[in-house]
Amino acid sequence: MKRATFSILFFIKKSKLLKDQTAPIYMRVTVNGKRSEVSIKRSIPPRLWDASRNKAKGNSKENKKLNDYLSSIRGQLFMHQQELQESNKSVSPKSLTNAFLGVGEEMWTLIELFQDHNTKMKQLVGSEYAPLTLQRYKSALKHIKTFCQTEYKNLNLPLAEVDNKFITRFEFYLKTKAKCQHNSAMKHIKALKKIINLAMANDYIRKNPFRSYKITQKTVERECLSQGELNKLMEKEFSIERIAIVRDLFLFQCYTGLSYKDLEKLSENHIQIGIDGRKWIVINRTKTGVQCRIPLLPIAAQILDKYKNHISAQVKNVLLPVPSNQKMNAYLKEVADLCGIHKSLHSHLGRHTFASTVTLSQGVPMETVSKLLGHKKIATTQIYSKVSDAKTSVDMAFLSDKTAM
């Protein structure tokens, strides 16, 4: 690694005289031509400052003490610069001035702090975090590493060098080289923001690089199946068993709102008798840990009954023979072709269909649907509030009859 060249200069700012007419003393650190300035919280009458020697004039006790302090700072910074070089860490003007200020005694790099956060989060998976949350932060860290390596040629980038420019460049990288959609890119930047907030809370940095950066989200249209398309799925006969099973599993999602992960783990323990005396699914969502209490609709109950003795489900001690998510989504493409459905069928589309077509479009209140889906905020459920044209037509026909002359 090429050794960094740097220098330290002490100077006064006569333009910023204090009330006692003394001038504040500043330190300028230059590394490979880049500068960083910081006040050393000392001042001196301008006439007592030797600009050519960067120190106080004379042999007075106060000036000797000041010059000793300047020498101490210089020695400490040279020592810190040497330590950074020997550990192959980046040497920058900010990292050295931060060392003087005592910002982050451990001198964390961005990747070190990110990794430390993920390691601690892993220990809390199952109690405070869902596995998918950890996976999201792991993915964000992976992108950060690639970005630092390709754009900065440095995996040991100090936290102090994460500024607004870094964030905007990272966003551009995510949307271009990493080919992330806008909302996906924002998730990674949101993860980065948490790490920066952690750094600020621990005084590793003092300036918030997110102060003038706004994380935004774009509204995404949630596609779902119409009632007619659901009828096509239910009425179609399949001669291939794997296709028939996946069709049934997808229909089960359409009439329960379960995600793939919750469908996969559904067991006898999740079936309880509700207050109405009927069977309910009571399950904590894998993604958020929020409990869902879902009355079992007839179609869903029939599918459970159909597979109660299926060998694959019995081996796994679950209620349904669920294949891998990759296989299920691949088979659903075949289901769509065979049923003449011109939409991209995937596992999560069943959850969308339950929210829109099966519940909201049939007049189930938004608050109820939110509880059925296990959403923490009703705003999340409102994404599905686009009512079908058929429901609008029925409602307006009813209104028309009521208001007829």
C-alpha positions in Angstrom: 0.0 0.0 0.0 1.4 3.4 -1.0 2.3 5.5 2.0 0.3 8.7 2.5 2.2 12.0 2.7 0.8 14.5 5.1 1.7 17.7 7.0 0.4 19.6 10.0 0.2 23.3 10.1 -0.9 25.6 13.0 -2.2 29.1 12.2 -4.4 31.8 13.6 -7.5 33.4 12.2 -7.3 37.2 12.6 -10.7 37.6 10.9 -12.3 35.7 13.8 -11.0 37.6 16.9 -12.7 36.7 20.1 -14.1 39.2 22.6 -10.8 39.4 24.4 -9.2 40.3 21.1 -7.2 37.1 20.9 -7.2 35.0 17.7 -8.3 31.4 17.6 -5.6 28.8 16.7 -6.5 26.3 14.0 -4.8 23.1 12.8 -4.7 22.2 9.1 -4.0 18.6 8.3 -3.0 17.9 4.7 -2.9 14.3 3.3 -2.0 13.7 -0.3 -3.0 17.2 -1.2 -6.4 17.1 0.6 -7.0 19.3 3.6 -9.0 19.4 6.8 -9.1 22.2 9.3 -10.2 22.2 12.9 -10.0 24.6 15.9 -7.7 23.4 18.7 -9.8 25.5 21.2 -6.9 27.7 22.1 -6.3 31.4 21.3 -3.5 34.0 21.4 -3.0 37.7 20.8 -2.0 38.1 17.1 1.2 40.0 18.0 2.4 36.9 20.0 2.0 34.5 17.1 5.0 33.5 14.9 3.5 32.7 11.5 6.8 31.6 10.0 7.4 29.0 12.8 3.8 28.1 13.4 4.1 28.6 17.2 3.9 31.3 19.9 6.6 33.8 20.3 8.7 34.4 23.4 9.6 32.4 26.5 6.7 33.3 28.8 5.3 30.5 30.9 1.9 30.6 29.0 3.5 30.6 25.6 5.8 27.7 26.5 2.8 25.7 27.7 1.0 26.4 24.5 3.9 25.4 22.3 4.3 22.2 24.3 0.6 21.5 23.6 1.1 22.1 19.9 4.1 19.7 19.9 2.0 17.1 21.7 -0.8 17.3 19.1 1.7 16.9 16.3 3.3 13.9 18.0 0.0 12.2 18.6 -1.2 12.7 15.0 2.1 11.4 13.6 1.7 8.3 15.8 -1.9 7.8 14.8 -0.9 8.2 11.1 1.7 5.5 11.5 -0.8 3.1 13.2 -3.3 3.5 10.4 -0.6 2.9 7.8 0.7 -0.3 9.6 -2.9 -1.7 9.8 -3.5 -0.9 6.1 -6.3 1.5 6.9 -7.1 4.6 5.0 -5.3 7.8 6.1 -7.3 10.9 5.4 -7.4 14.5 6.7 -10.7 13.8 8.4 -9.6 10.6 10.1 -6.6 12.5 11.6 -8.5 15.6 12.7 -11.2 13.3 14.2 -8.4 11.5 16.1 -7.5 14.9 17.6 -11.1 15.6 18.5 -11.5 12.2 20.1 -14.2 11.3 17.6 -14.6 7.6 17.8 -11.7 6.3 19.8 -11.9 3.0 18.1 -11.8 4.7 14.7 -14.4 2.4 13.1 -14.5 2.0 9.3 -17.9 1.9 7.7 -17.7 -1.8 6.8 -16.4 -2.7 10.3 -19.3 -1.0 12.0 -21.8 -2.5 9.5 -20.4 -6.0 10.1 -20.5 -5.5 13.9 -24.2 -4.4 13.6 -25.1 -7.5 11.5 -23.2 -9.9 13.9 -25.2 -8.5 16.9 -28.5 -8.6 14.9 -27.9 -12.3 14.1 -27.9 -13.1 17.8 -31.3 -11.4 18.2 -33.0 -13.2 15.2 -36.1 -15.0 16.5 -36.5 -12.6 19.5 -36.3 -9.1 18.1 -35.6 -9.6 14.4 -36.9 -11.8 11.6 -34.4 -13.8 9.5 -35.5 -11.8 6.4 -34.5 -8.5 8.2 -31.0 -9.9 8.8 -30.8 -11.0 5.2 -31.7 -7.5 4.1 -28.8 -6.0 6.1 -26.4 -8.6 4.8 -27.4 -7.7 1.3 -26.9 -4.0 2.0 -23.4 -4.7 3.4 -22.6 -6.8 0.3 -23.5 -3.8 -1.9 -21.5 -1.4 0.4 -18.4 -3.6 0.1 -18.6 -3.8 -3.7 -19.3 -0.1 -3.9 -16.3 0.9 -1.7 -14.0 -1.5 -3.6 -15.0 -0.4 -7.1 -15.7 3.3 -6.5 -13.2 4.2 -3.8 -10.7 1.3 -4.2 -10.8 1.1 -0.4 -12.6 -1.5 1.9 -11.3 0.4 5.0 -13.2 3.7 4.3 -13.4 5.7 7.6 -16.8 6.6 8.8 -15.8 10.2 8.7 -15.5 10.0 4.9 -19.2 9.0 4.5 -20.7 12.2 3.3 -23.7 13.3 1.2 -21.6 12.7 -2.0 -20.9 9.2 -0.8 -24.7 8.5 -0.4 -25.7 9.9 -3.7 -22.9 8.0 -5.5 -24.1 4.8 -3.7 -27.6 5.4 -4.9 -26.4 5.8 -8.4 -24.3 2.6 -8.1 -27.3 0.7 -6.9 -29.6 1.8 -9.7 -27.0 1.3 -12.5 -24.3 -1.3 -11.8 -26.3 -3.2 -9.2 -29.5 -2.8 -11.3 -31.8 -2.3 -8.3 -35.2 -0.7 -8.7 -35.8 2.5 -6.9 -37.6 1.1 -3.8 -35.0 -1.7 -3.5 -32.2 0.9 -3.7 -33.9 2.9 -1.0 -34.0 -0.2 1.3 -30.2 -0.5 1.1 -29.8 3.2 1.7 -32.1 3.0 4.7 -29.9 0.2 6.1 -26.9 2.5 5.6 -28.7 5.3 7.4 -29.2 3.0 10.4 -25.5 2.4 10.6 -24.8 6.1 10.4 -27.3 6.8 13.1 -25.5 4.2 15.2 -22.2 5.9 14.6 -23.6 9.2 15.6 -25.2 7.8 18.8 -21.8 6.4 19.8 -19.9 9.6 18.9 -17.9 7.9 16.2 -18.9 10.8 13.9 -20.4 14.2 14.6 -21.8 15.4 11.3 -24.9 13.6 9.9 -24.3 13.0 6.1 -28.1 12.2 5.8 -29.0 15.7 6.9 -29.7 16.9 3.4 -30.6 13.5 1.9 -34.2 12.3 1.7 -35.1 8.6 1.3 -38.2 8.3 -1.0 -40.5 5.5 -2.0 -42.4 5.2 -5.3 -45.9 3.8 -5.4 -46.0 0.4 -6.9 -49.2 -1.0 -8.5 -50.0 -4.3 -6.8 -51.3 -6.8 -9.4 -53.9 -9.3 -8.4 -56.2 -11.9 -10.0 -59.8 -11.1 -10.8 -62.7 -13.3 -9.6 -62.9 -14.6 -13.1 -59.3 -15.7 -13.1 -59.7 -17.3 -9.7 -62.6 -19.3 -11.2 -60.4 -20.4 -14.1 -57.9 -21.7 -11.6 -60.5 -23.6 -9.6 -62.3 -25.1 -12.6 -59.2 -26.3 -14.5 -58.4 -30.0 -14.4 -54.7 -30.9 -14.4 -53.3 -34.4 -15.3 -49.8 -33.6 -13.9 -49.7 -33.9 -10.1 -47.0 -31.3 -9.4 -48.9 -28.7 -11.4 -52.2 -29.6 -9.6 -50.5 -29.3 -6.2 -49.0 -25.9 -6.9 -52.4 -24.7 -8.2 -54.0 -25.8 -5.0 -51.3 -24.2 -2.8 -51.6 -20.9 -4.7 -55.4 -21.0 -4.3 -54.9 -21.6 -0.6 -52.8 -18.4 -0.5 -55.5 -16.5 -2.4 -58.1 -17.5 0.3 -55.9 -17.1 3.4 -53.4 -14.3 2.5 -50.4 -16.4 3.8 -47.0 -15.6 2.4 -44.8 -18.4 1.1 -42.8 -18.7 4.3 -45.9 -19.0 6.4 -47.5 -21.4 4.0 -44.4 -23.6 4.1 -44.4 -23.8 7.9 -48.1 -24.2 8.4 -48.7 -27.1 10.8 -51.5 -28.6 13.0 -50.4 -26.3 15.8 -51.5 -23.3 13.8 -55.1 -24.5 13.5 -57.4 -23.5 16.4 -61.1 -23.2 17.1 -62.1 -19.5 17.0 -64.8 -17.6 18.9 -67.3 -18.6 16.2 -66.7 -22.3 16.8 -65.0 -22.7 13.4 -61.4 -23.4 12.4 -59.0 -20.5 12.3 -55.3 -20.2 11.3 -53.4 -18.6 14.1 -49.8 -18.0 13.1 -47.0 -15.5 13.8 -45.8 -14.0 10.5 -42.2 -15.1 9.7 -41.4 -11.7 8.3 -42.5 -9.5 11.2 -43.5 -11.7 14.1 -47.0 -10.2 14.1 -49.8 -12.7 14.9 -52.4 -13.4 12.2 -55.8 -14.8 13.1 -57.5 -16.0 9.9 -60.9 -17.7 9.8 -60.6 -20.7 7.4 -62.8 -20.1 4.4 -64.4 -23.2 2.8 -62.1 -23.3 -0.2 -59.0 -23.2 2.0 -60.5 -25.8 4.3 -61.2 -28.2 1.4 -57.5 -27.9 0.3 -56.3 -28.7 3.8 -58.5 -31.8 3.9 -57.3 -32.8 0.4 -53.7 -33.0 1.5 -54.1 -34.2 5.1 -52.5 -37.6 4.3 -50.0 -36.5 1.7 -46.7 -38.2 2.4 -44.5 -35.2 1.7 -46.3 -33.1 4.2 -46.3 -35.8 6.8 -42.6 -36.3 6.5 -42.0 -32.6 7.3 -44.8 -32.5 9.9 -46.7 -29.8 8.1 -50.2 -29.6 6.6 -49.3 -29.0 2.9 -46.7 -30.4 0.5 -45.0 -27.1 -0.3 -42.1 -27.3 -2.8 -39.2 -24.7 -2.8 -40.2 -21.2 -3.6 -38.1 -21.3 -6.8 -40.0 -24.5 -8.0 -43.4 -23.1 -6.9 -42.9 -19.9 -8.9 -41.6 -21.9 -11.9 -44.6 -24.2 -11.9 -47.0 -21.3 -11.5 -45.9 -20.0 -14.9 -47.0 -23.4 -16.3 -50.3 -23.0 -14.4 -50.9 -19.6 -15.9 -50.2 -20.9 -19.5 -52.5 -23.8 -19.0 -55.3 -21.7 -17.6 -55.0 -18.9 -20.2 -54.1 -16.3 -17.5 -52.0 -13.5 -19.0 -50.5 -12.4 -15.7 -47.2 -13.3 -14.1 -48.2 -15.8 -11.4 -45.9 -16.0 -8.4 -46.4 -17.0 -4.8 -46.8 -13.5 -3.4 -49.6 -12.7 -5.9 -51.8 -15.0 -3.9 -51.4 -12.7 -0.9 -52.2 -9.7 -3.1 -55.3 -11.4 -4.4 -56.6 -12.2 -1.0 -56.2 -8.6 0.1 -57.8 -7.1 -3.0 -60.2 -9.5 -4.7 -61.2 -11.9 -1.9 -61.6 -9.4 0.9 -61.6 -5.6 0.1 -63.5 -6.0 -3.1 -66.2 -7.9 -1.2 -66.7 -5.2 1.3 -64.5 -6.5 4.2 -63.3 -3.3 6.1 -59.8 -2.1 5.7 -59.1 -2.5 9.4 -60.2 -6.2 9.3 -58.0 -6.9 6.2 -55.1 -5.3 7.9 -55.4 -7.7 10.9 -55.8 -10.7 8.6 -52.6 -9.8 6.8 -50.7 -9.1 10.0 -49.8 -5.6 8.9 -48.3 -3.4 11.6 -49.7 -0.2 9.9 -52.9 0.2 8.1 -51.1 2.4 5.6 -49.5 -0.9 4.4 -52.9 -2.4 3.7 -54.0 0.7 1.8 -51.7 -0.3 -1.0 -54.3 -2.9 -1.9 -57.2 -0.5 -1.7 -57.7 -0.2 -5.4 -61.2 -1.7 -5.9 -62.0 -3.6 -9.1 -64.2 -2.1 -11.8 -66.7 -4.8 -11.2 -67.1 -3.9 -7.5 -67.4 -0.2 -8.5 -70.1 -1.1 -11.0 -72.1 -3.0 -8.5 -71.8 -0.3 -5.9 -72.8 2.5 -8.3 -75.8 0.4 -9.6 -77.0 0.1 -6.0 -76.6 3.8 -5.5 -78.4 4.5 -8.8 -81.4 2.4 -7.7 -81.6 4.3 -4.4 -81.4 7.7 -6.0 -83.8 7.0 -8.9 -86.7 9.4 -9.3 
